[in-house]
Amino acid sequence: MLSNATTISNPIIKEALLKVDQNILKLDSAFDSTIKIHNQPKVEIKVEELIKNLHGFNGNVIIQTLFLRGTYNGKVIDNTTPVEINEWLKAIKRIKPVEVMIYTISRDTPHGASLKKIPVSELKKIALMVESIGVKTRVPGNVKKKFNILICPLEWGLGHAARMIPLARCLRDMDNNITIASGEEHLSLFRNELPGLSYINFTGFKPSYSRFLPQYLSLFLKSLFFCSI
C-alpha cells in the first residue's frame, strides 16, 4: 500500500495501514515550503505533525522519498541540498522506519516545469547516509550489472517499431546500454523518440506471400536466402 500520508492522523486509516504487508508512506522533505512546491498537496500539511504521525507507526512503515531538482512555475525545487538532506535524515532517525525507498522522476515533467532526474550515483550516496544510521535503503534501478541490449524490430510496417519504443525507453531509464538495429525508416522514428542511443542501419527483408507454400515455410526459406547473401 502506497499513500501520500496526508490522512494517517485518522485512527481508522492508521489501523488499516498497520494490517498491510508493506505500509509505504511518503516523506519528500522535512520543510513545509518544499513539501508545498514538491507535492502540491490539496490540504495544508505541517511536516512536524506528519513526522510525529509517521513515528507513531513504531517502525511498521516504509518511507518513500522522491528526489529531484529544477523549477516549477518559476519556483526552485531541490530536496537534494545539504540542508534538505540533513533535516530529512533527522526525520528518518525519529521515524525509525523498517526501510527507506528513494527514487527520482522517470517521465517527462509537467507543463511549466523544468525538472531534472537525480543520477543513480547521487541516489546511492544518499542511500549510504541512510544506511549509516542503521536503516535499510532501496534504490530502484540500483543494479550491480549494466546490460548491453540490442533491439531489432521487424521492418513490416512502423507498428513493430512503435511497440518497441516504450520498452527501449524503460530499459534506457534503468541505466542499460541500448542499441537499435533496423532499416532507415525505423531508425528515423527511434532517433526522433529516443535521441542519444546507439543505432545500426540493418536492413531486413520485406515479406512476400507464396501462392503455394505455407507462410511460415515461405518466410523460413526466404530468411535462409537473405542470410546467405
C-alpha positions as CSV (number, residue, x, y, z in Angstrom):
1,M,0.0,0.0,0.0
2,L,1.5,3.3,-1.1
3,S,0.0,6.5,0.4
4,N,0.9,10.2,0.5
5,A,0.4,10.0,4.3
6,T,-1.8,13.1,4.4
7,T,-4.6,11.3,6.4
8,I,-2.6,9.0,8.7
9,S,-3.7,11.0,11.7
10,N,-7.1,9.3,11.2
11,P,-7.1,6.3,13.7
12,I,-9.2,4.2,11.3
13,I,-6.8,4.8,8.4
14,K,-3.8,4.1,10.7
15,E,-5.3,0.9,11.9
16,A,-5.9,-0.2,8.3
17,L,-2.4,0.6,7.2
18,L,-0.9,-1.4,10.1
19,K,-2.6,-4.5,8.7
20,V,-1.0,-4.4,5.2
21,D,2.3,-6.2,4.4
22,Q,4.0,-3.2,3.0
23,N,2.9,0.1,4.5
24,I,4.7,2.6,2.2
25,L,4.2,6.3,3.2
26,K,5.7,9.4,1.5
27,L,8.0,11.9,3.1
28,D,9.8,14.0,0.4
29,S,11.2,16.7,2.7
30,A,11.4,17.9,6.2
31,F,10.4,21.5,5.3
32,D,6.9,22.8,4.9
33,S,7.9,25.1,2.0
34,T,9.5,22.3,0.0
35,I,6.5,19.9,0.5
36,K,4.2,22.6,-0.7
37,I,6.0,23.0,-4.0
38,H,7.1,19.4,-4.4
39,N,3.9,17.6,-3.7
40,Q,1.2,20.3,-4.5
41,P,-1.0,19.0,-1.6
42,K,-4.7,19.7,-1.7
43,V,-4.8,20.2,2.1
44,E,-2.4,22.0,4.3
45,I,0.4,19.8,5.6
46,K,2.6,20.5,8.6
47,V,5.8,18.4,8.3
48,E,6.3,18.3,12.1
49,E,2.9,16.8,12.6
50,L,3.5,14.4,9.7
51,I,6.8,13.2,11.2
52,K,5.1,12.6,14.6
53,N,2.3,10.6,12.9
54,L,4.9,8.6,11.0
55,H,6.8,7.9,14.2
56,G,3.5,6.7,15.7
57,F,3.7,3.5,13.5
58,N,6.5,2.3,15.8
59,G,8.7,1.3,12.9
60,N,6.0,-0.6,11.0
61,V,6.4,1.7,8.0
62,I,8.4,2.1,4.8
63,I,9.3,5.7,3.9
64,Q,9.4,6.6,0.2
65,T,11.1,9.8,-1.0
66,L,11.2,11.3,-4.4
67,F,14.4,13.3,-5.0
68,L,14.5,15.9,-7.8
69,R,15.7,19.4,-8.7
70,G,14.6,22.1,-11.1
71,T,11.9,24.7,-11.3
72,Y,8.1,24.7,-11.4
73,N,6.1,27.8,-12.2
74,G,9.2,29.9,-11.6
75,K,9.9,28.4,-8.1
76,V,13.0,26.4,-7.4
77,I,12.6,22.8,-6.2
78,D,15.6,20.9,-4.9
79,N,15.4,18.5,-2.0
80,T,19.0,17.2,-2.5
81,T,20.8,20.2,-1.0
82,P,22.9,19.5,2.1
83,V,20.4,21.4,4.3
84,E,17.5,19.4,2.9
85,I,19.3,16.0,3.2
86,N,20.4,16.8,6.8
87,E,16.9,17.6,8.0
88,W,15.4,14.7,6.1
89,L,17.9,12.3,7.8
90,K,17.0,13.7,11.2
91,A,13.3,12.9,10.4
92,I,14.2,9.4,9.3
93,K,16.1,8.9,12.6
94,R,12.9,10.0,14.5
95,I,10.6,7.8,12.5
96,K,12.7,4.7,12.6
97,P,11.2,3.0,9.5
98,V,11.9,-0.6,8.6
99,E,13.1,0.6,5.2
100,V,13.6,3.7,3.1
101,M,12.9,3.7,-0.7
102,I,14.5,6.6,-2.6
103,Y,14.0,7.3,-6.3
104,T,13.8,10.1,-8.9
105,I,11.5,11.0,-11.8
106,S,11.4,8.8,-14.8
107,R,8.9,10.5,-17.1
108,D,8.5,13.9,-18.8
109,T,7.9,16.8,-16.5
110,P,4.6,18.7,-16.5
111,H,3.9,21.8,-18.5
112,G,5.5,24.8,-16.9
113,A,8.2,22.8,-15.2
114,S,11.9,22.1,-15.8
115,L,12.7,19.2,-13.5
116,K,15.8,17.1,-13.6
117,K,16.4,13.4,-12.7
118,I,18.9,12.8,-10.0
119,P,21.7,10.5,-11.2
120,V,21.7,6.9,-9.7
121,S,25.2,7.6,-8.4
122,E,23.9,10.5,-6.3
123,L,20.9,8.4,-5.0
124,K,23.4,5.8,-3.9
125,K,25.3,8.4,-1.9
126,I,22.0,9.4,-0.1
127,A,21.3,5.7,0.4
128,L,24.7,5.2,2.2
129,M,23.8,8.1,4.5
130,V,20.6,6.4,5.5
131,E,22.2,3.0,5.9
132,S,24.9,4.7,8.2
133,I,22.1,5.4,10.7
134,G,21.0,1.7,10.6
135,V,18.1,1.8,8.2
136,K,17.8,-0.5,5.2
137,T,17.6,1.5,1.9
138,R,16.4,0.6,-1.6
139,V,17.3,2.5,-4.7
140,P,15.2,1.4,-7.8
141,G,17.5,0.8,-10.8
142,N,20.4,0.2,-8.4
143,V,21.6,-2.9,-10.2
144,K,25.1,-4.4,-10.0
145,K,25.3,-5.0,-13.7
146,K,24.6,-2.8,-16.6
147,F,23.3,-4.7,-19.6
148,N,24.1,-4.2,-23.3
149,I,20.7,-4.7,-25.1
150,L,20.1,-5.0,-28.8
151,I,16.6,-4.3,-30.2
152,C,15.8,-5.2,-33.8
153,P,12.2,-4.5,-34.8
154,L,10.8,-6.2,-37.9
155,E,10.5,-3.9,-40.9
156,W,7.0,-4.9,-41.6
157,G,5.4,-1.6,-41.0
158,L,6.1,1.1,-38.3
159,G,3.8,-0.7,-35.9
160,H,6.6,-3.2,-34.9
161,A,9.0,-0.3,-34.2
162,A,6.4,1.8,-32.4
163,R,5.7,-1.0,-30.0
164,M,9.4,-1.2,-29.1
165,I,9.7,2.4,-28.1
166,P,8.2,2.1,-24.6
167,L,10.3,-0.9,-23.9
168,A,13.5,0.8,-25.1
169,R,12.7,3.9,-23.1
170,C,12.2,1.8,-19.9
171,L,15.4,-0.2,-20.4
172,R,17.3,3.0,-21.1
173,D,15.9,4.6,-17.9
174,M,17.2,1.5,-16.0
175,D,20.7,2.7,-17.0
176,N,21.3,0.0,-19.6
177,N,23.2,0.5,-22.9
178,I,20.6,0.3,-25.7
179,T,21.4,-0.3,-29.4
180,I,18.7,-0.2,-32.1
181,A,19.3,-2.1,-35.3
182,S,16.8,-1.7,-38.2
183,G,16.2,-0.1,-41.6
184,E,16.5,3.7,-42.1
185,E,12.7,4.3,-41.9
186,H,12.5,2.7,-38.4
187,L,15.8,4.3,-37.3
188,S,14.4,7.8,-38.1
189,L,11.4,7.1,-35.8
190,F,13.7,5.9,-33.0
191,R,16.1,8.8,-33.3
192,N,13.2,11.2,-33.0
193,E,11.7,9.5,-30.0
194,L,14.8,8.3,-28.2
195,P,17.8,10.5,-29.2
196,G,21.2,9.6,-27.8
197,L,21.0,5.8,-28.3
198,S,23.3,3.8,-30.5
199,Y,21.9,2.9,-33.9
200,I,22.9,0.4,-36.6
201,N,21.5,0.5,-40.1
202,F,20.5,-3.1,-40.6
203,T,18.1,-3.6,-43.5
204,G,15.8,-6.6,-43.1
205,F,13.9,-8.4,-45.8
206,K,10.4,-7.5,-47.0
207,P,7.7,-10.2,-46.6
208,S,6.2,-11.8,-49.7
209,Y,3.3,-14.2,-49.7
210,S,3.5,-17.5,-51.6
211,R,0.6,-18.9,-53.6
212,F,1.8,-22.4,-53.0
213,L,3.7,-22.7,-49.7
214,P,2.5,-22.1,-46.1
215,Q,3.5,-18.7,-45.0
216,Y,5.9,-19.9,-42.2
217,L,7.8,-22.1,-44.7
218,S,7.9,-19.3,-47.3
219,L,9.4,-16.9,-44.7
220,F,11.8,-19.5,-43.4
221,L,13.2,-20.2,-46.9
222,K,13.5,-16.5,-47.7
223,S,15.4,-15.9,-44.4
224,L,17.9,-18.6,-45.4
225,F,18.4,-16.9,-48.7
226,F,18.7,-13.5,-47.1
227,C,21.3,-14.7,-44.5
228,S,23.4,-16.4,-47.2
229,I,24.0,-13.2,-49.3
